[in-house]
């Protein structure tokens, strides 16, 4: 049985470190109380420092935004003043004249000439443009001046596809007999080799008559 004095001595020790006696009516000793208070103070200071840093960053951002707005407003006022001045009016008139003047750039002129050649090519091949509604869908088709000239038709289709930035889809003629030569021929089964029905024109299709017995004549 543990003596009562030992039990009372253990109960009077600090509940945290279990080595030093408690401080008055508290459950911890003075060193543990001071250590806990120091940790709390450092934690509070760190939190206050973070809050102050975020607040200063927001204030700096707000000042920078206000300064940018003020600079833009001042720049706008200066631009309006310059636009209303005689120099600004002359500059605006010169820019307008430059924008509306014909362009004599060699590349630009060559591009225009190329577009005109393409337009002439397609126009010479086009007899009519048909708008067809089939099943609730609209189709545009071009009737050619010479429908038999497939080469020129394909060239015109490529020009239109390039200008419209659309793919050119070519549909072959299903009635073209020359396309049959390009098809893969079906090979007969291996077990039928040599057993095909004879189809030569110089052979009769009638069954062959039975031959006479050798050494014919009456017995």
Secondary structure, DSSP 4 states (H G I P E B T S, - for coil): ---HHHHHHHHTB-TTTSSSB--TTSSS-HHHHHHHHHHHHHHHHHHHHHHHHHHHHHHHHHHHHHHHHHHHHHHHHHHHHHHHSHHHHHHHHHHHHHHHSPP--HHHHHHHHHHHHHHHHHHHHEEEEEEEEETTEEEEEEEES-TT-HHHHHHHHHHHHHHHT--------TT-GGGGGGSPPPPPPGGGTT-PPP--TTS-SSPPPPPPPTT-S--
